[in-house]
Amino acid sequence: MKSISIEERAVKLAQYIIDSKDTVRGAAKKFGISKSTVHKDVSERLIHINRTLALEVRKVLDENKAERHIRGGMATKMKYSEKHKAS
């Protein structure tokens, strides 16, 4: 990922997030960069590069943000159901 420009990286990240509906954390893991870098690329840099793409990725990020409490609750539920099975 280091051989491409910041602008190219921002576009690739945005396209990946839109296509996969993945989270910032998931995209960071997939591309081997920090969550902060992903967030800065798609939230701040992309608006200057490709406004349409930036608005599309914003919709996905807003949807993920609205659903994160559900994912967190499911993770907690799984954690404790696994603990009780082992006991």
Buried (B, 14 or more C-beta within 10 A) or exposed (E): EEEEEEBEBBBBBBBBBBEEEBBBEBBBEBBEBEBEBBBBBBBEBBBEBBEEBBEBBBEBBEEBEEEEEEEEEEEEEEEEEEEEEEE
